[in-house]
Amino acid sequence: MTSRLVVLGSCGAWPEPGRACSGFVLEHSGLRIVLDLGYGTLSRLLAHLGSSVARGVDAVVVTHKHPDHMLDLHGLFRSRWFGDPGAAPIPLYAPRGVVQRLQGLEEDDAEAILRVFDWHPLPAGPYDVGPFRLTSWDLPHYVPNAGVRLESDDLVVAYTGDTGHSPQLAELGRAADLFIVEATDRDQQGGTSSPGDMPNMLLTSRAAGEAASAAGAQRLLLTHFWPGNNRERSRADAQEAFAGEVLLAEEGLSIDLQRNDVGINVGSAPSVIPRDSSVSMKVPPVNVAQVAQHADDLDRATRFYSVLTGLEPAASFDPPGLVFFGLGGVRLLLDRAASSTLIYLHVPDVRERVEELRAAGVDVATEPHVIFQHEDDTLGPAGTDEWMAFVRDTEGNLVGLVSHHEPGSAGTSDGAATEAPGRPSPT
C-alpha cells in the first residue's frame, strides 16, 4: 500500500457543489485510517475502497461532533450494520459527543453503535494504532475538539480538526511531515460572524501558516474552506507566514507521504540504506559540528543572537556573508544562503530568559511549559522536568529554548508530557 493521504472533502460548514466537507484517508504501512467524515464524504470513501460496505477501513478518527466533520459516520455505521453485520467492530477514536450524536441518529440505540464501532475517547491516550502512536490535544472550539497527531518511525501526520488560536498547535504539528490545518477564513466572506457573542474559534489561512511555521512542519495542507472562498488567496496568505510547501485540500487529491531514503556518498559511489536495513556498519561516533541559520540581514541577526546567547561572534567573513558563534563546541553559522532551520538552545532557566527577551522586544511565539519528565538519563538529567519555549529571531526564524529543573522548582505547568522532548503532551 502506498504511503499517502487522500482528500475526501475540503469544505467547512456545508459542501459547495461537487465537493464534500472535511474528510481524509491516511494510508501507511498497510493500514488505512479515516480522519473525519463530514457531509458528502462517505460515497467518496466507498468509491476509494471499492466496497459498498467499507471493507478496508482499519480505524476512524473523528475530531469533534459538528456534522461537517462526522455526519457521514452514520452512513458508515449503516453500511456495516446492514451490509456486513458479522464484521469486526471498527476502532473509533472520537470525543464522547460524537458517539452521543451518532446514537441519537439511531433512536439512541447505543448497543447497535458499539457493535459496529469500538470506541476510544479523545482527547486521551496515547493509543497505539497499527504502526502509529496517536496522541491528542483539547483545542479551543465551540464544542470539544481533539487535535490529533499520528506518529510512526518514519512518518508524522498531524490534524487540527477545527480550532481557534492556541500555543498547543506548535506542539501538535512539531516537525510533522504533513500538518493538516483548518483555514476557514470566514473574513473572506463579509458579514459572517461567530455564533452569538462567542469569540471566533476558527483560523485564518495566515494563522494556519503561522501555526505550521511555529511547529517546524515540512508541509502544510490547508482545509475546511468556507464555501465561496478564494482558495488561492488562502494559499497566498498562508505563504506569507510559512516558508514550506502549502497545499490546498481538493476532493480526490492524493498526497504522497513516502520519505526519500537517505543517500550516503562514499568516495564517488553513492549508496542507499533503507530505514529497515539490518546491515551493520562500523561508524565512528558522530557529533554535531555546525548548525546553519538563514539571515537576510547579517548585522541585525548578529545583534539578535549576541543578545540571545550572551556571546560575541567568534568570526565573520563578508564577503561572502558568514557570521560564526561558538556554542559549547558547536558552531552556529548565520548565512544569507542557508535555509531556515529550527534551533534549540539550552539556557539556565527558560522562564527567566523568556521574560528578559520579552523585555528586550523579542517576539515570544510559545510560552514556557513542561514538555517532558526525565525518568532516566537517556534524553536528559534523570528526575528533572524539561521546560521549553519558542521565540522568533529578527529574520523570522523560530528558536527553541530549553532548560531542566527539579519538579516543581520552576513553577507550575499546564501539563507534563510523557513523550520525547520536543513532542507534545496529550491532554
C-alpha positions as CSV (number, residue, x, y, z in Angstrom):
1,M,0.0,0.0,0.0
2,T,1.4,3.4,-1.0
3,S,2.0,5.9,1.9
4,R,-0.3,8.7,1.1
5,L,-3.2,11.0,2.2
6,V,-6.3,11.1,0.1
7,V,-8.7,14.1,0.4
8,L,-12.4,13.1,0.6
9,G,-13.7,16.6,1.4
10,S,-12.4,20.1,1.9
11,C,-15.3,22.4,2.8
12,G,-16.3,23.8,6.2
13,A,-19.9,24.2,7.4
14,W,-21.6,22.8,4.2
15,P,-20.3,21.5,0.9
16,E,-20.0,23.5,-2.2
17,P,-21.5,21.9,-5.4
18,G,-19.4,19.0,-6.4
19,R,-17.4,19.0,-3.1
20,A,-17.7,17.5,0.3
21,C,-17.0,18.6,3.9
22,S,-14.0,17.5,6.0
23,G,-12.6,14.0,5.4
24,F,-9.3,12.3,4.7
25,V,-7.9,8.8,4.3
26,L,-4.4,8.1,5.6
27,E,-2.7,5.0,4.2
28,H,0.7,3.8,5.5
29,S,2.4,0.5,6.2
30,G,-0.7,-1.5,5.1
31,L,-3.0,0.5,7.5
32,R,-5.9,2.7,6.4
33,I,-7.2,5.3,8.8
34,V,-10.1,7.7,8.1
35,L,-9.9,11.2,9.5
36,D,-13.3,12.8,9.9
37,L,-16.4,12.0,7.8
38,G,-18.4,15.2,7.1
39,Y,-21.2,15.8,4.7
40,G,-20.7,14.1,1.3
41,T,-17.6,12.1,2.2
42,L,-19.0,8.5,2.6
43,S,-19.7,7.9,-1.1
44,R,-16.2,9.1,-1.9
45,L,-14.7,6.8,0.8
46,L,-16.7,3.8,-0.5
47,A,-15.5,4.5,-4.1
48,H,-12.0,4.8,-2.9
49,L,-12.3,1.4,-1.1
50,G,-14.2,-0.2,-3.9
51,S,-16.6,-1.6,-1.4
52,S,-20.2,-0.6,-0.6
53,V,-19.7,-1.9,3.0
54,A,-16.4,-0.1,3.7
55,R,-14.2,-3.2,3.8
56,G,-10.6,-2.0,4.1
57,V,-11.2,0.6,6.9
58,D,-8.9,-0.2,9.8
59,A,-9.7,2.8,12.1
60,V,-11.7,6.0,12.1
61,V,-10.6,9.2,13.9
62,V,-13.2,12.0,14.3
63,T,-12.1,15.3,15.8
64,H,-15.5,16.7,17.1
65,K,-19.3,16.4,16.8
66,H,-20.1,19.1,14.3
67,P,-21.9,17.5,11.4
68,D,-19.5,18.8,8.8
69,H,-16.9,16.5,10.4
70,M,-18.9,13.5,11.4
71,L,-22.4,13.2,9.9
72,D,-21.4,10.6,7.3
73,L,-20.0,8.4,10.1
74,H,-23.7,7.5,10.5
75,G,-23.7,6.3,6.9
76,L,-20.6,4.3,7.6
77,F,-22.4,2.7,10.6
78,R,-25.3,1.7,8.4
79,S,-23.1,0.2,5.7
80,R,-21.7,-2.1,8.3
81,W,-24.8,-2.7,10.4
82,F,-26.9,-3.7,7.4
83,G,-24.3,-4.7,4.8
84,D,-21.7,-6.6,6.8
85,P,-23.2,-7.4,10.2
86,G,-20.6,-10.1,11.0
87,A,-17.6,-7.8,10.5
88,A,-15.4,-6.9,13.5
89,P,-16.0,-3.6,15.1
90,I,-14.1,-0.7,13.6
91,P,-11.9,1.2,16.2
92,L,-13.3,4.7,16.5
93,Y,-11.3,7.4,18.2
94,A,-13.5,10.4,19.0
95,P,-14.9,12.7,21.7
96,R,-17.9,11.4,23.6
97,G,-20.2,13.9,21.9
98,V,-19.5,12.2,18.5
99,V,-20.8,8.9,19.9
100,Q,-23.7,10.5,21.6
101,R,-24.8,12.3,18.3
102,L,-24.4,9.0,16.4
103,Q,-26.6,7.2,18.9
104,G,-29.2,10.0,18.6
105,L,-29.4,9.3,14.9
106,E,-30.2,5.7,15.6
107,E,-33.0,6.2,18.1
108,D,-30.4,6.2,21.0
109,D,-29.5,2.6,20.3
110,A,-26.2,2.6,22.0
111,E,-25.8,-1.1,21.7
112,A,-26.0,-1.1,18.0
113,I,-23.5,1.7,17.7
114,L,-21.0,0.0,19.9
115,R,-21.4,-3.3,18.0
116,V,-20.1,-1.5,14.8
117,F,-17.6,0.8,16.5
118,D,-15.1,0.0,19.2
119,W,-15.0,3.5,20.8
120,H,-11.9,5.1,22.3
121,P,-12.3,8.6,23.8
122,L,-10.5,11.7,22.6
123,P,-8.6,13.6,23.8
124,A,-6.9,10.8,25.8
125,G,-4.4,8.2,25.2
126,P,-1.9,7.9,23.8
127,Y,-3.1,5.0,21.7
128,D,-1.2,2.5,19.5
129,V,-3.0,2.3,16.1
130,G,-1.1,-0.1,13.9
131,P,2.4,1.5,13.3
132,F,1.2,4.8,14.7
133,R,1.2,6.3,18.1
134,L,-1.9,8.5,18.3
135,T,-1.7,11.5,20.7
136,S,-4.4,14.2,21.0
137,W,-4.9,17.7,22.4
138,D,-8.0,19.6,23.5
139,L,-8.0,22.5,21.1
140,P,-10.3,25.6,21.5
141,H,-13.6,25.4,19.5
142,Y,-17.3,25.8,20.1
143,V,-17.5,22.2,21.1
144,P,-14.8,19.8,22.4
145,N,-12.4,19.3,19.6
146,A,-9.4,16.9,19.6
147,G,-6.3,17.8,17.5
148,V,-4.6,14.5,16.6
149,R,-1.1,13.5,15.8
150,L,-0.3,10.2,14.2
151,E,3.4,9.3,14.5
152,S,5.3,6.2,13.3
153,D,9.0,5.5,13.0
154,D,9.1,7.1,9.5
155,L,6.0,9.4,9.3
156,V,4.3,12.1,11.3
157,V,0.9,13.5,10.2
158,A,-1.0,16.0,12.4
159,Y,-4.5,17.3,12.0
160,T,-6.2,20.2,13.9
161,G,-9.9,19.5,13.3
162,D,-11.5,22.9,13.9
163,T,-9.6,25.3,16.3
164,G,-9.0,28.8,17.3
165,H,-5.6,30.2,18.2
166,S,-3.7,28.0,20.6
167,P,0.0,27.6,21.6
168,Q,-0.6,23.9,21.5
169,L,-0.8,24.0,17.7
170,A,3.0,24.3,17.6
171,E,3.3,21.1,19.7
172,L,0.7,19.2,17.8
173,G,2.4,19.8,14.4
174,R,6.0,19.7,15.7
175,A,8.3,18.7,12.7
176,A,5.3,16.9,11.0
177,D,5.8,15.6,7.5
178,L,2.3,16.9,6.8
179,F,0.4,19.3,9.0
180,I,-3.3,19.5,8.1
181,V,-4.7,22.8,9.4
182,E,-8.1,24.2,9.1
183,A,-8.2,27.6,7.3
184,T,-11.9,28.6,7.4
185,D,-11.1,32.3,6.6
186,R,-14.6,33.5,7.4
187,D,-13.4,37.0,7.0
188,Q,-13.2,36.4,3.2
189,Q,-17.0,36.4,3.3
190,G,-18.1,39.8,4.6
191,G,-20.8,39.8,7.1
192,T,-20.2,36.3,8.5
193,S,-19.8,36.1,12.3
194,S,-19.3,33.6,15.1
195,P,-22.4,32.1,16.8
196,G,-23.9,34.6,19.2
197,D,-21.4,36.6,21.1
198,M,-18.8,33.8,21.2
199,P,-15.2,34.6,20.1
200,N,-14.1,33.2,16.7
201,M,-12.8,29.7,17.3
202,L,-11.6,29.2,13.8
203,L,-8.4,30.1,12.0
204,T,-7.5,32.3,9.0
205,S,-5.1,30.9,6.4
206,R,-2.3,33.2,7.7
207,A,-2.9,31.9,11.2
208,A,-2.6,28.4,9.7
209,G,0.7,29.3,8.2
210,E,1.9,30.7,11.4
211,A,1.0,27.5,13.2
212,A,2.9,25.4,10.7
213,S,5.9,27.7,10.9
214,A,5.9,27.6,14.7
215,A,5.7,23.8,14.5
216,G,8.6,23.5,12.1
217,A,6.4,21.3,9.8
218,Q,7.6,20.1,6.5
219,R,4.4,20.7,4.5
220,L,1.1,22.4,5.2
221,L,-2.3,21.3,3.9
222,L,-5.0,23.9,4.2
223,T,-8.5,22.6,4.5
224,H,-12.0,23.5,5.9
225,F,-12.6,26.3,3.4
226,W,-15.7,28.4,3.9
227,P,-17.9,27.9,0.9
228,G,-17.3,30.6,-1.7
229,N,-13.8,31.5,-0.5
230,N,-10.9,32.2,-2.9
231,R,-8.6,29.2,-2.2
232,E,-5.6,30.6,-4.0
233,R,-5.9,33.7,-1.8
234,S,-5.9,31.4,1.2
235,R,-2.7,29.8,-0.1
236,A,-1.0,33.2,-0.6
237,D,-2.0,34.3,2.9
238,A,-0.5,31.1,4.4
239,Q,2.7,31.5,2.3
240,E,3.3,34.9,3.9
241,A,3.8,33.1,7.3
242,F,5.1,29.7,6.2
243,A,8.2,29.1,4.0
244,G,7.5,25.4,3.3
245,E,5.2,23.9,0.7
246,V,1.5,25.0,1.1
247,L,-1.1,22.6,-0.4
248,L,-4.8,23.1,-0.9
249,A,-7.2,20.3,0.0
250,E,-9.1,19.3,-3.1
251,E,-11.6,16.4,-3.4
252,G,-9.7,13.4,-4.8
253,L,-6.2,14.9,-4.2
254,S,-3.7,12.2,-3.3
255,I,-0.6,13.4,-1.4
256,D,2.5,11.2,-1.5
257,L,3.9,10.8,2.0
258,Q,6.8,8.5,1.2
259,R,10.0,9.9,2.6
260,N,13.1,9.7,0.5
261,D,15.8,7.2,1.5
262,V,19.0,8.7,2.8
263,G,21.8,8.7,0.3
264,I,25.4,8.4,1.6
265,N,28.4,9.1,-0.6
266,V,31.5,7.0,0.0
267,G,34.1,8.3,-2.4
268,S,32.4,8.5,-5.8
269,A,30.0,5.6,-5.2
270,P,26.5,6.5,-3.8
271,S,24.8,4.0,-1.6
272,V,21.3,4.0,-0.1
273,I,20.5,2.5,3.3
274,P,16.8,1.6,3.8
275,R,15.2,2.5,7.1
276,D,14.6,-1.1,8.0
277,S,18.0,-2.2,6.9
278,S,19.6,-4.9,9.1
279,V,23.1,-4.2,7.7
280,S,25.5,-3.5,10.5
281,M,28.0,-0.7,9.7
282,K,31.1,0.2,11.8
283,V,30.8,4.0,12.0
284,P,32.9,6.2,14.4
285,P,30.9,8.3,16.9
286,V,29.4,11.4,15.2
287,N,29.0,14.8,16.9
288,V,27.3,17.9,15.6
289,A,29.9,20.3,14.3
290,Q,27.8,23.2,12.9
291,V,24.3,24.4,12.6
292,A,23.5,27.0,9.9
293,Q,20.6,29.5,10.2
294,H,19.3,31.8,7.4
295,A,19.8,35.5,7.9
296,D,18.8,38.2,5.4
297,D,20.4,41.0,7.4
298,L,23.6,39.7,8.9
299,D,24.2,42.7,11.2
300,R,20.6,42.6,12.5
301,A,20.8,38.8,13.1
302,T,24.2,39.1,14.7
303,R,22.9,41.6,17.2
304,F,19.9,39.3,18.0
305,Y,22.0,36.2,18.6
306,S,24.5,38.2,20.7
307,V,21.6,39.2,22.9
308,L,20.1,35.7,22.9
309,T,23.4,33.8,23.7
310,G,25.3,36.5,25.6
311,L,28.2,35.9,23.3
312,E,30.1,38.0,20.7
313,P,30.7,36.4,17.2
314,A,33.7,34.1,17.0
315,A,34.4,35.1,13.4
316,S,32.8,36.8,10.4
317,F,33.5,36.9,6.7
318,D,31.8,39.4,4.4
319,P,32.0,38.6,1.6
320,P,30.6,36.0,1.2
321,G,28.4,36.9,4.2
322,L,29.0,34.5,7.1
323,V,29.0,35.0,10.9
324,F,30.0,32.3,13.4
325,F,29.2,31.9,17.1
326,G,30.8,29.2,19.3
327,L,28.2,27.4,21.4
328,G,29.8,24.7,23.6
329,G,31.8,23.1,20.8
330,V,29.1,23.5,18.1
331,R,29.4,26.4,15.6
332,L,26.3,28.4,14.9
333,L,26.6,29.9,11.4
334,L,24.5,32.8,10.2
335,D,24.4,32.7,6.4
336,R,22.4,34.6,3.8
337,A,22.4,31.4,1.6
338,A,21.3,29.0,4.3
339,S,17.8,27.5,4.7
340,S,15.7,28.4,7.7
341,T,16.0,25.8,10.5
342,L,14.7,25.2,13.9
343,I,17.4,25.5,16.5
344,Y,17.1,24.6,20.2
345,L,19.4,26.3,22.7
346,H,20.0,25.3,26.3
347,V,19.6,28.1,28.8
348,P,19.8,28.2,32.6
349,D,16.1,28.9,33.1
350,V,13.6,29.2,30.2
351,R,11.1,31.2,32.1
352,E,13.6,33.9,33.2
353,R,15.2,34.1,29.8
354,V,11.9,34.5,28.1
355,E,11.0,37.4,30.3
356,E,14.4,39.0,29.7
357,L,13.9,38.6,25.9
358,R,10.4,39.8,26.0
359,A,11.5,43.0,27.8
360,A,14.1,43.4,25.0
361,G,11.3,43.4,22.5
362,V,11.8,39.8,21.2
363,D,8.7,38.1,19.9
364,V,7.7,35.1,22.1
365,A,5.9,32.5,20.0
366,T,5.2,29.9,22.6
367,E,5.3,30.5,26.4
368,P,7.4,28.3,28.7
369,H,5.9,25.0,29.6
370,V,7.0,21.5,30.7
371,I,7.4,19.3,27.6
372,F,8.9,16.1,29.2
373,Q,9.7,14.4,32.5
374,H,13.0,12.6,32.5
375,E,12.8,9.3,34.5
376,D,16.3,8.3,33.5
377,D,19.4,9.8,31.8
378,T,18.5,8.6,28.2
379,L,17.5,12.1,26.9
380,G,18.3,14.4,29.8
381,P,19.1,14.6,33.5
382,A,17.1,11.9,35.4
383,G,14.5,13.2,37.8
384,T,14.1,16.6,36.0
385,D,11.3,18.4,34.1
386,E,12.3,19.7,30.7
387,W,11.0,23.2,30.1
388,M,10.7,24.6,26.6
389,A,9.6,27.9,24.9
390,F,9.9,29.4,21.4
391,V,10.9,32.8,20.3
392,R,11.3,34.3,16.9
393,D,14.5,35.9,15.7
394,T,14.8,39.1,13.6
395,E,14.8,37.1,10.4
396,G,11.5,35.3,11.2
397,N,13.1,32.0,12.2
398,L,11.8,30.1,15.2
399,V,14.3,29.4,18.0
400,G,13.6,26.9,20.8
401,L,14.8,27.5,24.4
402,V,15.3,24.5,26.8
403,S,16.2,24.2,30.5
404,H,16.0,21.4,33.1
405,H,14.7,21.7,36.6
406,E,13.7,19.6,39.5
407,P,9.9,19.0,39.5
408,G,8.1,22.0,41.0
409,S,11.2,24.1,41.2
410,A,10.4,26.3,38.2
411,G,6.7,26.9,38.7
412,T,3.6,25.0,37.7
413,S,3.0,23.9,34.1
414,D,-0.3,23.3,32.4
415,G,0.6,19.6,32.0
416,A,3.6,17.3,31.8
417,A,4.4,15.3,28.8
418,T,5.3,11.6,28.8
419,E,6.7,11.5,25.2
420,A,10.1,12.5,23.9
421,P,11.5,16.1,24.3
422,G,10.1,18.4,21.7
423,R,7.0,16.4,21.4
424,P,3.6,17.1,22.9
425,S,1.7,16.1,26.0
426,P,-1.8,14.5,25.4
427,T,-4.5,16.4,27.3
